């Protein structure tokens, strides 16, 4: 499984300069409003322009899985409420669902349909 933590930012250009040029992280996917950087083999940071819709608490933890439907069914069987989805998001070429953790943080379960996404 791959993992992405998404953060809302005010200025993607400034963020790209800091994480790409100063910290030396590799941008693996530019989705326009969101830029995703690799921080480990299966770990990523995503930065999204907050003007495209801020996340509650400003953070989304994303778990990348091929089996979104099956995993959501497993979560529902365990009593976890699916807040949204699973459904296709054509803008970002993903298939996604959302749940919340016990503290209200948004957890996204997603599959990339974008062929540019690095596979493990």
PDB file as gemmi writes it, atoms N, CA and C in Angstrom:
CRYST1    1.000    1.000    1.000  90.00  90.00  90.00 P 1                      
ATOM      1  N   UNK A   1       0.845  -1.173   0.000  1.00  0.00           N  
ATOM      2  CA  UNK A   1       0.000   0.000   0.000  1.00  0.00           C  
ATOM      3  C   UNK A   1       0.891   1.237   0.000  1.00  0.00           C  
ATOM      4  N   UNK A   2       0.492   2.245  -0.752  1.00  0.00           N  
ATOM      5  CA  UNK A   2       1.168   3.536  -0.743  1.00  0.00           C  
ATOM      6  C   UNK A   2       0.370   4.502   0.125  1.00  0.00           C  
ATOM      7  N   UNK A   3       1.042   5.551   0.622  1.00  0.00           N  
ATOM      8  CA  UNK A   3       0.377   6.511   1.503  1.00  0.00           C  
ATOM      9  C   UNK A   3       0.750   7.919   1.078  1.00  0.00           C  
ATOM     10  N   UNK A   4      -0.252   8.807   1.062  1.00  0.00           N  
ATOM     11  CA  UNK A   4      -0.041  10.221   0.742  1.00  0.00           C  
ATOM     12  C   UNK A   4      -0.686  11.050   1.842  1.00  0.00           C  
ATOM     13  N   UNK A   5       0.018  12.051   2.335  1.00  0.00           N  
ATOM     14  CA  UNK A   5      -0.573  13.043   3.223  1.00  0.00           C  
ATOM     15  C   UNK A   5      -0.727  14.320   2.413  1.00  0.00           C  
ATOM     16  N   UNK A   6      -1.963  14.795   2.277  1.00  0.00           N  
ATOM     17  CA  UNK A   6      -2.242  16.012   1.527  1.00  0.00           C  
ATOM     18  C   UNK A   6      -2.372  17.188   2.479  1.00  0.00           C  
ATOM     19  N   UNK A   7      -1.737  18.287   2.120  1.00  0.00           N  
ATOM     20  CA  UNK A   7      -1.805  19.529   2.886  1.00  0.00           C  
ATOM     21  C   UNK A   7      -2.301  20.640   1.970  1.00  0.00           C  
ATOM     22  N   UNK A   8      -3.129  21.514   2.506  1.00  0.00           N  
ATOM     23  CA  UNK A   8      -3.617  22.674   1.763  1.00  0.00           C  
ATOM     24  C   UNK A   8      -2.597  23.803   1.884  1.00  0.00           C  
ATOM     25  N   UNK A   9      -2.290  24.463   0.764  1.00  0.00           N  
ATOM     26  CA  UNK A   9      -1.287  25.529   0.772  1.00  0.00           C  
ATOM     27  C   UNK A   9      -1.832  26.781   0.098  1.00  0.00           C  
ATOM     28  N   UNK A  10      -1.214  27.912   0.431  1.00  0.00           N  
ATOM     29  CA  UNK A  10      -1.610  29.194  -0.153  1.00  0.00           C  
ATOM     30  C   UNK A  10      -0.976  29.450  -1.511  1.00  0.00           C  
ATOM     31  N   UNK A  11       0.225  28.916  -1.745  1.00  0.00           N  
ATOM     32  CA  UNK A  11       0.986  29.254  -2.944  1.00  0.00           C  
ATOM     33  C   UNK A  11       1.768  28.023  -3.402  1.00  0.00           C  
ATOM     34  N   UNK A  12       1.267  27.345  -4.442  1.00  0.00           N  
ATOM     35  CA  UNK A  12       1.934  26.136  -4.928  1.00  0.00           C  
ATOM     36  C   UNK A  12       3.338  26.418  -5.449  1.00  0.00           C  
ATOM     37  N   UNK A  13       3.548  27.551  -6.074  1.00  0.00           N  
ATOM     38  CA  UNK A  13       4.876  27.882  -6.595  1.00  0.00           C  
ATOM     39  C   UNK A  13       5.883  27.987  -5.462  1.00  0.00           C  
ATOM     40  N   UNK A  14       5.519  28.676  -4.403  1.00  0.00           N  
ATOM     41  CA  UNK A  14       6.403  28.804  -3.240  1.00  0.00           C  
ATOM     42  C   UNK A  14       6.635  27.436  -2.597  1.00  0.00           C  
ATOM     43  N   UNK A  15       5.584  26.639  -2.516  1.00  0.00           N  
ATOM     44  CA  UNK A  15       5.697  25.293  -1.947  1.00  0.00           C  
ATOM     45  C   UNK A  15       6.610  24.423  -2.799  1.00  0.00           C  
ATOM     46  N   UNK A  16       6.453  24.483  -4.132  1.00  0.00           N  
ATOM     47  CA  UNK A  16       7.318  23.718  -5.034  1.00  0.00           C  
ATOM     48  C   UNK A  16       8.777  24.108  -4.860  1.00  0.00           C  
ATOM     49  N   UNK A  17       9.034  25.388  -4.731  1.00  0.00           N  
ATOM     50  CA  UNK A  17      10.407  25.860  -4.551  1.00  0.00           C  
ATOM     51  C   UNK A  17      11.006  25.278  -3.270  1.00  0.00           C  
ATOM     52  N   UNK A  18      10.243  25.315  -2.188  1.00  0.00           N  
ATOM     53  CA  UNK A  18      10.761  24.836  -0.912  1.00  0.00           C  
ATOM     54  C   UNK A  18      11.001  23.327  -0.931  1.00  0.00           C  
ATOM     55  N   UNK A  19       9.971  22.562  -1.289  1.00  0.00           N  
ATOM     56  CA  UNK A  19      10.085  21.100  -1.213  1.00  0.00           C  
ATOM     57  C   UNK A  19      10.939  20.522  -2.342  1.00  0.00           C  
ATOM     58  N   UNK A  20      10.862  21.115  -3.522  1.00  0.00           N  
ATOM     59  CA  UNK A  20      11.648  20.612  -4.647  1.00  0.00           C  
ATOM     60  C   UNK A  20      13.077  21.101  -4.642  1.00  0.00           C  
ATOM     61  N   UNK A  21      13.265  22.407  -4.554  1.00  0.00           N  
ATOM     62  CA  UNK A  21      14.609  22.980  -4.652  1.00  0.00           C  
ATOM     63  C   UNK A  21      15.381  22.949  -3.346  1.00  0.00           C  
ATOM     64  N   UNK A  22      14.736  23.267  -2.248  1.00  0.00           N  
ATOM     65  CA  UNK A  22      15.460  23.336  -0.976  1.00  0.00           C  
ATOM     66  C   UNK A  22      15.570  21.982  -0.278  1.00  0.00           C  
ATOM     67  N   UNK A  23      14.482  21.202  -0.280  1.00  0.00           N  
ATOM     68  CA  UNK A  23      14.530  19.895   0.379  1.00  0.00           C  
ATOM     69  C   UNK A  23      14.931  18.770  -0.569  1.00  0.00           C  
ATOM     70  N   UNK A  24      14.913  19.046  -1.864  1.00  0.00           N  
ATOM     71  CA  UNK A  24      15.363  18.063  -2.843  1.00  0.00           C  
ATOM     72  C   UNK A  24      14.404  16.917  -3.102  1.00  0.00           C  
ATOM     73  N   UNK A  25      13.115  17.108  -2.815  1.00  0.00           N  
ATOM     74  CA  UNK A  25      12.142  16.050  -3.071  1.00  0.00           C  
ATOM     75  C   UNK A  25      11.749  16.033  -4.543  1.00  0.00           C  
ATOM     76  N   UNK A  26      11.462  14.841  -5.050  1.00  0.00           N  
ATOM     77  CA  UNK A  26      11.074  14.661  -6.444  1.00  0.00           C  
ATOM     78  C   UNK A  26       9.559  14.776  -6.586  1.00  0.00           C  
ATOM     79  N   UNK A  27       9.111  15.686  -7.481  1.00  0.00           N  
ATOM     80  CA  UNK A  27       7.685  15.753  -7.788  1.00  0.00           C  
ATOM     81  C   UNK A  27       7.371  14.584  -8.723  1.00  0.00           C  
ATOM     82  N   UNK A  28       6.433  13.735  -8.311  1.00  0.00           N  
ATOM     83  CA  UNK A  28       6.103  12.571  -9.125  1.00  0.00           C  
ATOM     84  C   UNK A  28       4.819  12.760  -9.923  1.00  0.00           C  
ATOM     85  N   UNK A  29       3.993  13.746  -9.535  1.00  0.00           N  
ATOM     86  CA  UNK A  29       2.757  13.977 -10.269  1.00  0.00           C  
ATOM     87  C   UNK A  29       2.287  15.410 -10.080  1.00  0.00           C  
ATOM     88  N   UNK A  30       2.085  16.093 -11.206  1.00  0.00           N  
ATOM     89  CA  UNK A  30       1.528  17.444 -11.214  1.00  0.00           C  
ATOM     90  C   UNK A  30       0.101  17.328 -11.734  1.00  0.00           C  
ATOM     91  N   UNK A  31      -0.872  17.523 -10.853  1.00  0.00           N  
ATOM     92  CA  UNK A  31      -2.280  17.439 -11.224  1.00  0.00           C  
ATOM     93  C   UNK A  31      -2.885  18.826 -11.433  1.00  0.00           C  
ATOM     94  N   UNK A  32      -2.049  19.821 -11.588  1.00  0.00           N  
ATOM     95  CA  UNK A  32      -2.538  21.179 -11.730  1.00  0.00           C  
ATOM     96  C   UNK A  32      -2.728  21.815 -10.372  1.00  0.00           C  
ATOM     97  N   UNK A  33      -3.864  21.561  -9.737  1.00  0.00           N  
ATOM     98  CA  UNK A  33      -4.153  22.149  -8.427  1.00  0.00           C  
ATOM     99  C   UNK A  33      -3.466  21.408  -7.290  1.00  0.00           C  
ATOM    100  N   UNK A  34      -2.937  20.209  -7.561  1.00  0.00           N  
ATOM    101  CA  UNK A  34      -2.218  19.427  -6.546  1.00  0.00           C  
ATOM    102  C   UNK A  34      -0.901  18.924  -7.120  1.00  0.00           C  
ATOM    103  N   UNK A  35       0.150  19.009  -6.328  1.00  0.00           N  
ATOM    104  CA  UNK A  35       1.472  18.493  -6.698  1.00  0.00           C  
ATOM    105  C   UNK A  35       1.874  17.462  -5.659  1.00  0.00           C  
ATOM    106  N   UNK A  36       2.337  16.295  -6.131  1.00  0.00           N  
ATOM    107  CA  UNK A  36       2.664  15.197  -5.219  1.00  0.00           C  
ATOM    108  C   UNK A  36       4.153  14.887  -5.301  1.00  0.00           C  
ATOM    109  N   UNK A  37       4.790  14.828  -4.120  1.00  0.00           N  
ATOM    110  CA  UNK A  37       6.230  14.579  -3.991  1.00  0.00           C  
ATOM    111  C   UNK A  37       6.477  13.255  -3.285  1.00  0.00           C  
ATOM    112  N   UNK A  38       7.511  12.551  -3.740  1.00  0.00           N  
ATOM    113  CA  UNK A  38       7.917  11.302  -3.090  1.00  0.00           C  
ATOM    114  C   UNK A  38       8.825  11.636  -1.912  1.00  0.00           C  
ATOM    115  N   UNK A  39       8.523  11.033  -0.748  1.00  0.00           N  
ATOM    116  CA  UNK A  39       9.389  11.196   0.428  1.00  0.00           C  
ATOM    117  C   UNK A  39       9.978   9.862   0.867  1.00  0.00           C  
ATOM    118  N   UNK A  40       9.506   8.774   0.293  1.00  0.00           N  
ATOM    119  CA  UNK A  40      10.006   7.433   0.575  1.00  0.00           C  
ATOM    120  C   UNK A  40       9.505   6.517  -0.519  1.00  0.00           C  
ATOM    121  N   UNK A  41       9.882   5.250  -0.460  1.00  0.00           N  
ATOM    122  CA  UNK A  41       9.498   4.324  -1.527  1.00  0.00           C  
ATOM    123  C   UNK A  41       7.992   4.313  -1.768  1.00  0.00           C  
ATOM    124  N   UNK A  42       7.210   4.250  -0.704  1.00  0.00           N  
ATOM    125  CA  UNK A  42       5.754   4.205  -0.814  1.00  0.00           C  
ATOM    126  C   UNK A  42       5.071   5.332  -0.054  1.00  0.00           C  
ATOM    127  N   UNK A  43       5.801   6.410   0.231  1.00  0.00           N  
ATOM    128  CA  UNK A  43       5.260   7.526   1.011  1.00  0.00           C  
ATOM    129  C   UNK A  43       5.398   8.824   0.226  1.00  0.00           C  
ATOM    130  N   UNK A  44       4.342   9.641   0.277  1.00  0.00           N  
ATOM    131  CA  UNK A  44       4.284  10.851  -0.529  1.00  0.00           C  
ATOM    132  C   UNK A  44       3.660  11.997   0.267  1.00  0.00           C  
ATOM    133  N   UNK A  45       4.017  13.224  -0.117  1.00  0.00           N  
ATOM    134  CA  UNK A  45       3.358  14.435   0.364  1.00  0.00           C  
ATOM    135  C   UNK A  45       2.670  15.076  -0.830  1.00  0.00           C  
ATOM    136  N   UNK A  46       1.403  15.438  -0.655  1.00  0.00           N  
ATOM    137  CA  UNK A  46       0.671  16.135  -1.693  1.00  0.00           C  
ATOM    138  C   UNK A  46       0.314  17.524  -1.204  1.00  0.00           C  
ATOM    139  N   UNK A  47       0.477  18.500  -2.070  1.00  0.00           N  
ATOM    140  CA  UNK A  47       0.154  19.884  -1.730  1.00  0.00           C  
ATOM    141  C   UNK A  47      -0.899  20.376  -2.709  1.00  0.00           C  
ATOM    142  N   UNK A  48      -2.016  20.884  -2.176  1.00  0.00           N  
ATOM    143  CA  UNK A  48      -3.121  21.335  -3.011  1.00  0.00           C  
ATOM    144  C   UNK A  48      -3.432  22.796  -2.731  1.00  0.00           C  
ATOM    145  N   UNK A  49      -3.701  23.512  -3.805  1.00  0.00           N  
ATOM    146  CA  UNK A  49      -4.088  24.914  -3.702  1.00  0.00           C  
ATOM    147  C   UNK A  49      -5.398  24.985  -2.928  1.00  0.00           C  
ATOM    148  N   UNK A  50      -5.387  25.640  -1.788  1.00  0.00           N  
ATOM    149  CA  UNK A  50      -6.576  25.666  -0.931  1.00  0.00           C  
ATOM    150  C   UNK A  50      -7.755  26.363  -1.582  1.00  0.00           C  
ATOM    151  N   UNK A  51      -7.529  27.143  -2.608  1.00  0.00           N  
ATOM    152  CA  UNK A  51      -8.631  27.823  -3.286  1.00  0.00           C  
ATOM    153  C   UNK A  51      -9.531  26.828  -4.021  1.00  0.00           C  
ATOM    154  N   UNK A  52      -9.026  25.592  -4.247  1.00  0.00           N  
ATOM    155  CA  UNK A  52      -9.833  24.560  -4.902  1.00  0.00           C  
ATOM    156  C   UNK A  52     -10.641  23.750  -3.901  1.00  0.00           C  
ATOM    157  N   UNK A  53     -10.754  24.216  -2.682  1.00  0.00           N  
ATOM    158  CA  UNK A  53     -11.582  23.546  -1.693  1.00  0.00           C  
ATOM    159  C   UNK A  53     -10.781  23.031  -0.530  1.00  0.00           C  
ATOM    160  N   UNK A  54     -10.743  23.784   0.548  1.00  0.00           N  
ATOM    161  CA  UNK A  54      -9.950  23.362   1.701  1.00  0.00           C  
ATOM    162  C   UNK A  54     -10.502  22.102   2.350  1.00  0.00           C  
ATOM    163  N   UNK A  55      -9.599  21.297   2.848  1.00  0.00           N  
ATOM    164  CA  UNK A  55      -9.989  20.092   3.582  1.00  0.00           C  
ATOM    165  C   UNK A  55     -10.267  20.462   5.030  1.00  0.00           C  
ATOM    166  N   UNK A  56     -11.188  19.774   5.666  1.00  0.00           N  
ATOM    167  CA  UNK A  56     -11.366  20.002   7.100  1.00  0.00           C  
ATOM    168  C   UNK A  56     -10.047  19.755   7.820  1.00  0.00           C  
ATOM    169  N   UNK A  57      -9.682  20.612   8.710  1.00  0.00           N  
ATOM    170  CA  UNK A  57      -8.420  20.554   9.444  1.00  0.00           C  
ATOM    171  C   UNK A  57      -7.207  20.761   8.542  1.00  0.00           C  
ATOM    172  N   UNK A  58      -7.413  20.987   7.237  1.00  0.00           N  
ATOM    173  CA  UNK A  58      -6.309  21.236   6.323  1.00  0.00           C  
ATOM    174  C   UNK A  58      -5.482  20.021   5.971  1.00  0.00           C  
ATOM    175  N   UNK A  59      -5.889  18.829   6.383  1.00  0.00           N  
ATOM    176  CA  UNK A  59      -5.099  17.623   6.155  1.00  0.00           C  
ATOM    177  C   UNK A  59      -6.003  16.518   5.625  1.00  0.00           C  
ATOM    178  N   UNK A  60      -5.514  15.798   4.619  1.00  0.00           N  
ATOM    179  CA  UNK A  60      -6.159  14.569   4.167  1.00  0.00           C  
ATOM    180  C   UNK A  60      -5.081  13.497   4.139  1.00  0.00           C  
ATOM    181  N   UNK A  61      -5.323  12.385   4.798  1.00  0.00           N  
ATOM    182  CA  UNK A  61      -4.426  11.236   4.717  1.00  0.00           C  
ATOM    183  C   UNK A  61      -5.017  10.299   3.671  1.00  0.00           C  
ATOM    184  N   UNK A  62      -4.217   9.974   2.658  1.00  0.00           N  
ATOM    185  CA  UNK A  62      -4.682   9.144   1.554  1.00  0.00           C  
ATOM    186  C   UNK A  62      -3.962   7.808   1.557  1.00  0.00           C  
ATOM    187  N   UNK A  63      -4.746   6.740   1.481  1.00  0.00           N  
ATOM    188  CA  UNK A  63      -4.202   5.396   1.341  1.00  0.00           C  
ATOM    189  C   UNK A  63      -4.455   4.953  -0.093  1.00  0.00           C  
ATOM    190  N   UNK A  64      -3.392   4.651  -0.821  1.00  0.00           N  
ATOM    191  CA  UNK A  64      -3.499   4.258  -2.221  1.00  0.00           C  
ATOM    192  C   UNK A  64      -3.587   2.737  -2.287  1.00  0.00           C  
ATOM    193  N   UNK A  65      -4.705   2.257  -2.831  1.00  0.00           N  
ATOM    194  CA  UNK A  65      -4.957   0.814  -2.932  1.00  0.00           C  
ATOM    195  C   UNK A  65      -5.631   0.533  -4.266  1.00  0.00           C  
ATOM    196  N   UNK A  66      -5.367  -0.631  -4.826  1.00  0.00           N  
ATOM    197  CA  UNK A  66      -6.051  -1.030  -6.054  1.00  0.00           C  
ATOM    198  C   UNK A  66      -7.479  -1.489  -5.785  1.00  0.00           C  
ATOM    199  N   UNK A  67      -7.750  -1.956  -4.567  1.00  0.00           N  
ATOM    200  CA  UNK A  67      -9.025  -2.588  -4.226  1.00  0.00           C  
ATOM    201  C   UNK A  67      -9.948  -1.667  -3.426  1.00  0.00           C  
ATOM    202  N   UNK A  68     -10.225  -0.485  -3.946  1.00  0.00           N  
ATOM    203  CA  UNK A  68     -11.012   0.514  -3.217  1.00  0.00           C  
ATOM    204  C   UNK A  68     -12.380  -0.041  -2.812  1.00  0.00           C  
ATOM    205  N   UNK A  69     -13.095  -0.659  -3.745  1.00  0.00           N  
ATOM    206  CA  UNK A  69     -14.438  -1.165  -3.435  1.00  0.00           C  
ATOM    207  C   UNK A  69     -14.401  -2.234  -2.348  1.00  0.00           C  
ATOM    208  N   UNK A  70     -13.503  -3.188  -2.482  1.00  0.00           N  
ATOM    209  CA  UNK A  70     -13.410  -4.273  -1.496  1.00  0.00           C  
ATOM    210  C   UNK A  70     -12.997  -3.735  -0.131  1.00  0.00           C  
ATOM    211  N   UNK A  71     -12.066  -2.789  -0.118  1.00  0.00           N  
ATOM    212  CA  UNK A  71     -11.615  -2.229   1.153  1.00  0.00           C  
ATOM    213  C   UNK A  71     -12.741  -1.447   1.826  1.00  0.00           C  
ATOM    214  N   UNK A  72     -13.509  -0.691   1.040  1.00  0.00           N  
ATOM    215  CA  UNK A  72     -14.643   0.051   1.609  1.00  0.00           C  
ATOM    216  C   UNK A  72     -15.693  -0.908   2.164  1.00  0.00           C  
ATOM    217  N   UNK A  73     -15.932  -2.014   1.475  1.00  0.00           N  
ATOM    218  CA  UNK A  73     -16.880  -3.008   1.984  1.00  0.00           C  
ATOM    219  C   UNK A  73     -16.390  -3.571   3.316  1.00  0.00           C  
ATOM    220  N   UNK A  74     -15.098  -3.816   3.410  1.00  0.00           N  
ATOM    221  CA  UNK A  74     -14.502  -4.314   4.660  1.00  0.00           C  
ATOM    222  C   UNK A  74     -14.675  -3.288   5.780  1.00  0.00           C  
ATOM    223  N   UNK A  75     -14.460  -2.008   5.467  1.00  0.00           N  
ATOM    224  CA  UNK A  75     -14.629  -0.955   6.466  1.00  0.00           C  
ATOM    225  C   UNK A  75     -16.081  -0.881   6.940  1.00  0.00           C  
ATOM    226  N   UNK A  76     -17.017  -0.939   5.990  1.00  0.00           N  
ATOM    227  CA  UNK A  76     -18.440  -0.883   6.352  1.00  0.00           C  
ATOM    228  C   UNK A  76     -18.833  -2.059   7.239  1.00  0.00           C  
ATOM    229  N   UNK A  77     -18.324  -3.239   6.916  1.00  0.00           N  
ATOM    230  CA  UNK A  77     -18.610  -4.419   7.742  1.00  0.00           C  
ATOM    231  C   UNK A  77     -18.098  -4.232   9.166  1.00  0.00           C  
ATOM    232  N   UNK A  78     -17.032  -3.437   9.312  1.00  0.00           N  
ATOM    233  CA  UNK A  78     -16.460  -3.170  10.638  1.00  0.00           C  
ATOM    234  C   UNK A  78     -17.153  -2.001  11.335  1.00  0.00           C  
ATOM    235  N   UNK A  79     -18.181  -1.418  10.682  1.00  0.00           N  
ATOM    236  CA  UNK A  79     -18.927  -0.334  11.300  1.00  0.00           C  
ATOM    237  C   UNK A  79     -18.432   1.058  10.975  1.00  0.00           C  
ATOM    238  N   UNK A  80     -17.502   1.179  10.024  1.00  0.00           N  
ATOM    239  CA  UNK A  80     -16.993   2.493   9.623  1.00  0.00           C  
ATOM    240  C   UNK A  80     -17.928   3.064   8.561  1.00  0.00           C  
ATOM    241  N   UNK A  81     -18.383   4.296   8.777  1.00  0.00           N  
ATOM    242  CA  UNK A  81     -19.276   4.948   7.818  1.00  0.00           C  
ATOM    243  C   UNK A  81     -18.470   5.494   6.645  1.00  0.00           C  
ATOM    244  N   UNK A  82     -18.905   5.163   5.430  1.00  0.00           N  
ATOM    245  CA  UNK A  82     -18.296   5.719   4.225  1.00  0.00           C  
ATOM    246  C   UNK A  82     -18.956   7.075   3.998  1.00  0.00           C  
ATOM    247  N   UNK A  83     -18.176   8.138   4.084  1.00  0.00           N  
ATOM    248  CA  UNK A  83     -18.721   9.491   3.967  1.00  0.00           C  
ATOM    249  C   UNK A  83     -19.055   9.845   2.527  1.00  0.00           C  
ATOM    250  N   UNK A  84     -18.242   9.368   1.589  1.00  0.00           N  
ATOM    251  CA  UNK A  84     -18.434   9.687   0.182  1.00  0.00           C  
ATOM    252  C   UNK A  84     -17.802   8.589  -0.665  1.00  0.00           C  
ATOM    253  N   UNK A  85     -18.486   8.230  -1.764  1.00  0.00           N  
ATOM    254  CA  UNK A  85     -17.927   7.256  -2.691  1.00  0.00           C  
ATOM    255  C   UNK A  85     -18.240   5.832  -2.285  1.00  0.00           C  
ATOM    256  N   UNK A  86     -17.514   4.924  -2.894  1.00  0.00           N  
ATOM    257  CA  UNK A  86     -16.466   5.084  -3.906  1.00  0.00           C  
ATOM    258  C   UNK A  86     -17.035   5.601  -5.230  1.00  0.00           C  
ATOM    259  N   UNK A  87     -16.251   6.471  -5.858  1.00  0.00           N  
ATOM    260  CA  UNK A  87     -16.664   7.035  -7.142  1.00  0.00           C  
ATOM    261  C   UNK A  87     -15.443   7.547  -7.892  1.00  0.00           C  
ATOM    262  N   UNK A  88     -15.617   7.705  -9.201  1.00  0.00           N  
ATOM    263  CA  UNK A  88     -14.544   8.220 -10.057  1.00  0.00           C  
ATOM    264  C   UNK A  88     -14.442   9.730  -9.905  1.00  0.00           C  
ATOM    265  N   UNK A  89     -13.225  10.232  -9.918  1.00  0.00           N  
ATOM    266  CA  UNK A  89     -12.949  11.663  -9.942  1.00  0.00           C  
ATOM    267  C   UNK A  89     -12.144  11.897 -11.216  1.00  0.00           C  
ATOM    268  N   UNK A  90     -12.846  12.292 -12.272  1.00  0.00           N  
ATOM    269  CA  UNK A  90     -12.214  12.448 -13.586  1.00  0.00           C  
ATOM    270  C   UNK A  90     -11.150  13.541 -13.595  1.00  0.00           C  
ATOM    271  N   UNK A  91     -11.368  14.604 -12.828  1.00  0.00           N  
ATOM    272  CA  UNK A  91     -10.420  15.725 -12.826  1.00  0.00           C  
ATOM    273  C   UNK A  91      -9.016  15.266 -12.462  1.00  0.00           C  
ATOM    274  N   UNK A  92      -8.911  14.408 -11.435  1.00  0.00           N  
ATOM    275  CA  UNK A  92      -7.604  13.958 -10.971  1.00  0.00           C  
ATOM    276  C   UNK A  92      -7.285  12.530 -11.411  1.00  0.00           C  
ATOM    277  N   UNK A  93      -8.137  11.929 -12.232  1.00  0.00           N  
ATOM    278  CA  UNK A  93      -7.951  10.567 -12.739  1.00  0.00           C  
ATOM    279  C   UNK A  93      -7.734   9.567 -11.601  1.00  0.00           C  
ATOM    280  N   UNK A  94      -8.670   9.594 -10.645  1.00  0.00           N  
ATOM    281  CA  UNK A  94      -8.602   8.684  -9.506  1.00  0.00           C  
ATOM    282  C   UNK A  94      -9.984   8.090  -9.259  1.00  0.00           C  
ATOM    283  N   UNK A  95     -10.011   7.027  -8.497  1.00  0.00           N  
ATOM    284  CA  UNK A  95     -11.233   6.404  -7.999  1.00  0.00           C  
ATOM    285  C   UNK A  95     -11.114   6.458  -6.491  1.00  0.00           C  
ATOM    286  N   UNK A  96     -12.101   7.056  -5.786  1.00  0.00           N  
ATOM    287  CA  UNK A  96     -11.883   7.405  -4.389  1.00  0.00           C  
ATOM    288  C   UNK A  96     -13.116   7.228  -3.518  1.00  0.00           C  
ATOM    289  N   UNK A  97     -12.836   7.109  -2.233  1.00  0.00           N  
ATOM    290  CA  UNK A  97     -13.863   7.122  -1.194  1.00  0.00           C  
ATOM    291  C   UNK A  97     -13.271   7.851   0.006  1.00  0.00           C  
ATOM    292  N   UNK A  98     -14.149   8.366   0.866  1.00  0.00           N  
ATOM    293  CA  UNK A  98     -13.700   9.087   2.055  1.00  0.00           C  
ATOM    294  C   UNK A  98     -14.375   8.530   3.300  1.00  0.00           C  
ATOM    295  N   UNK A  99     -13.588   8.437   4.372  1.00  0.00           N  
ATOM    296  CA  UNK A  99     -14.080   8.107   5.706  1.00  0.00           C  
ATOM    297  C   UNK A  99     -13.434   9.100   6.664  1.00  0.00           C  
ATOM    298  N   UNK A 100     -13.875   9.092   7.912  1.00  0.00           N  
ATOM    299  CA  UNK A 100     -13.239   9.936   8.932  1.00  0.00           C  
ATOM    300  C   UNK A 100     -12.709   9.050  10.045  1.00  0.00           C  
ATOM    301  N   UNK A 101     -11.568   9.476  10.589  1.00  0.00           N  
ATOM    302  CA  UNK A 101     -11.039   8.750  11.744  1.00  0.00           C  
ATOM    303  C   UNK A 101     -11.789   9.220  12.992  1.00  0.00           C  
ATOM    304  N   UNK A 102     -11.535   8.616  14.144  1.00  0.00           N  
ATOM    305  CA  UNK A 102     -12.273   8.989  15.359  1.00  0.00           C  
ATOM    306  C   UNK A 102     -12.122  10.448  15.777  1.00  0.00           C  
ATOM    307  N   UNK A 103     -11.069  11.136  15.303  1.00  0.00           N  
ATOM    308  CA  UNK A 103     -10.883  12.547  15.638  1.00  0.00           C  
ATOM    309  C   UNK A 103     -11.393  13.484  14.554  1.00  0.00           C  
ATOM    310  N   UNK A 104     -12.015  12.935  13.521  1.00  0.00           N  
ATOM    311  CA  UNK A 104     -12.599  13.757  12.475  1.00  0.00           C  
ATOM    312  C   UNK A 104     -11.693  14.046  11.298  1.00  0.00           C  
ATOM    313  N   UNK A 105     -10.474  13.496  11.290  1.00  0.00           N  
ATOM    314  CA  UNK A 105      -9.593  13.710  10.143  1.00  0.00           C  
ATOM    315  C   UNK A 105     -10.116  12.940   8.937  1.00  0.00           C  
ATOM    316  N   UNK A 106      -9.987  13.548   7.774  1.00  0.00           N  
ATOM    317  CA  UNK A 106     -10.466  12.953   6.543  1.00  0.00           C  
ATOM    318  C   UNK A 106      -9.449  11.936   6.031  1.00  0.00           C  
ATOM    319  N   UNK A 107      -9.922  10.719   5.786  1.00  0.00           N  
ATOM    320  CA  UNK A 107      -9.093   9.645   5.253  1.00  0.00           C  
ATOM    321  C   UNK A 107      -9.642   9.306   3.872  1.00  0.00           C  
ATOM    322  N   UNK A 108      -8.782   9.385   2.869  1.00  0.00           N  
ATOM    323  CA  UNK A 108      -9.169   9.066   1.500  1.00  0.00           C  
ATOM    324  C   UNK A 108      -8.598   7.698   1.136  1.00  0.00           C  
ATOM    325  N   UNK A 109      -9.444   6.865   0.562  1.00  0.00           N  
ATOM    326  CA  UNK A 109      -9.015   5.580   0.019  1.00  0.00           C  
ATOM    327  C   UNK A 109      -9.096   5.757  -1.491  1.00  0.00           C  
ATOM    328  N   UNK A 110      -7.969   5.613  -2.194  1.00  0.00           N  
ATOM    329  CA  UNK A 110      -8.022   5.905  -3.625  1.00  0.00           C  
ATOM    330  C   UNK A 110      -7.141   4.986  -4.442  1.00  0.00           C  
ATOM    331  N   UNK A 111      -7.538   4.901  -5.717  1.00  0.00           N  
ATOM    332  CA  UNK A 111      -6.750   4.218  -6.740  1.00  0.00           C  
ATOM    333  C   UNK A 111      -6.442   5.250  -7.815  1.00  0.00           C  
ATOM    334  N   UNK A 112      -5.193   5.304  -8.251  1.00  0.00           N  
ATOM    335  CA  UNK A 112      -4.831   6.185  -9.354  1.00  0.00           C  
ATOM    336  C   UNK A 112      -5.160   5.499 -10.671  1.00  0.00           C  
ATOM    337  N   UNK A 113      -5.910   6.178 -11.534  1.00  0.00           N  
ATOM    338  CA  UNK A 113      -6.138   5.712 -12.894  1.00  0.00           C  
ATOM    339  C   UNK A 113      -5.232   6.461 -13.863  1.00  0.00           C  
ATOM    340  N   UNK A 114      -4.476   7.407 -13.356  1.00  0.00           N  
ATOM    341  CA  UNK A 114      -3.523   8.201 -14.131  1.00  0.00           C  
ATOM    342  C   UNK A 114      -2.267   7.355 -14.355  1.00  0.00           C  
ATOM    343  N   UNK A 115      -1.921   7.051 -15.611  1.00  0.00           N  
ATOM    344  CA  UNK A 115      -0.758   6.197 -15.873  1.00  0.00           C  
ATOM    345  C   UNK A 115       0.570   6.819 -15.444  1.00  0.00           C  
ATOM    346  N   UNK A 116       0.577   8.108 -15.141  1.00  0.00           N  
ATOM    347  CA  UNK A 116       1.827   8.752 -14.697  1.00  0.00           C  
ATOM    348  C   UNK A 116       2.167   8.428 -13.251  1.00  0.00           C  
ATOM    349  N   UNK A 117       1.218   7.876 -12.484  1.00  0.00           N  
ATOM    350  CA  UNK A 117       1.463   7.589 -11.074  1.00  0.00           C  
ATOM    351  C   UNK A 117       2.490   6.473 -10.932  1.00  0.00           C  
ATOM    352  N   UNK A 118       3.518   6.659 -10.073  1.00  0.00           N  
ATOM    353  CA  UNK A 118       4.536   5.614  -9.900  1.00  0.00           C  
ATOM    354  C   UNK A 118       3.970   4.386  -9.181  1.00  0.00           C  
ATOM    355  N   UNK A 119       4.098   3.244  -9.804  1.00  0.00           N  
ATOM    356  CA  UNK A 119       3.637   1.981  -9.221  1.00  0.00           C  
ATOM    357  C   UNK A 119       4.756   1.354  -8.403  1.00  0.00           C  
ATOM    358  N   UNK A 120       4.376   0.564  -7.415  1.00  0.00           N  
ATOM    359  CA  UNK A 120       5.397  -0.138  -6.624  1.00  0.00           C  
ATOM    360  C   UNK A 120       5.499  -1.576  -7.063  1.00  0.00           C  
TER     361      UNK A 120                                                      
END                                                                             
